[in-house]
């Protein structure tokens, strides 16, 4: 259920972000959503009786994961503004493809022929999207490049989180990640967005609320809980639905085009993500 929730709600969030951040600058939008999402998570910790204390030896890995999430948060915000939300979703959710070489390097997981084929399929899907953007959108390759970096950072954050044997509940970790990330985001909002903030309309406000309660409070906790429970490859089972939701919700909500390149790239990326999952159970141990 957690995997399914992450895949659906994060997928739908791509057009939500594009609508919201067209009216609210990236740093301001992210700072508000993540800070108040962190407060919601802290309230849940208190309700469940969890202490927010982090052991001294786990602060360094927590700060590392938090820093990587900060990079993902900022770059994905700017990336979705530079290209279609559906294309951004497909590119961002190549994360499992990049997690394969990172898991081999840092977790000593072997690179099997299935994993190598997955990587090549993902690269093929990204090439199709890049070619389509060059022909139709001109400046969109900048957004695609940002989303590519975002996917790699997300993979790195996943591996870093998986590598540590945490002694505190996932809910506590995600609470600290959100609250700590809100500080540089707020500073960025002051310096980068000070002259571009105006009172938004109804839909951007609803987008902020969606990001506070769903994309941050629910999905951020659910994702890292799934990472804690399952091997890295298995986390793709749920999130692989997200680019599908992102592409088609973007087409429905924003009128973004759906053509042969989009469907072909989507098929390649989904195949890239699905192939390691279809491997025998031993491949993920």
LINPE-V559106 format. One record per pair of residues at least 6 apart in sequence whose C-alpha atoms are under 6 Angstrom apart, sorted by the first residue. I is the first residue (numbers start at 0). J is the second residue. If there is no record, write none. Layout:
BEGIN
I;J
I;J
END
This chain:
BEGIN
1;221
2;237
3;237
5;218
6;237
6;238
6;240
6;241
7;241
10;241
10;242
10;244
10;245
11;244
11;245
13;84
13;245
14;84
14;249
15;206
19;203
19;206
25;76
26;184
26;187
26;188
27;188
30;181
30;184
30;185
32;207
32;210
32;211
33;177
33;181
34;178
34;181
36;211
36;215
36;216
37;174
37;177
37;178
40;174
40;216
41;174
51;171
64;156
65;176
67;156
69;180
71;149
74;145
75;146
75;149
78;142
78;145
78;146
79;87
81;139
81;142
82;139
82;142
84;249
85;245
85;246
85;249
88;242
88;245
89;242
90;146
91;146
91;150
94;150
94;154
96;118
97;151
98;154
102;108
103;109
113;275
114;275
117;271
117;274
120;267
120;271
121;268
121;271
124;264
124;267
124;268
127;264
132;139
169;224
170;220
173;220
230;283
249;255
END
